[in-house]
Amino acid sequence: MKPASGLMDIRNSIVNCCPNLGEQMCSLAGRASDLALHNTETRLARLINDLSHESLAEMIGSVRVVVNRQLQHWKQEGIVDAHRGHLEVEALQELMRRAEDIPRKVSV
């Protein structure tokens, strides 16, 4: 076995075992860079600014279509204003009330 061939075997084994390793390493490097270079306010503002309907759906275990439907419903009620990729909260107290709403038990 040639040394180069042995290295290729190791590389292929790593790639097969951890297909997303490179992506995860880049993500960690970016996160470390953000932590070192930016304060909490900047990082939080960037996160909120970059949220898409799809990423919101992922966070709550739903899908983009359902999130869009709910946002449109809230827009009709005047709770949020969603337009051109921006989401503005118009009625914060109402949104907070709904966030704290505890589901009622259904009697069978």
Summary of the structure (lengths in Angstrom):
residues: 108
radius of gyration: 22.1
end to end distance: 69.2
largest distance: 70.9
contacts: 199
relative contact order: 0.05
helix: 68%
strand: 7%
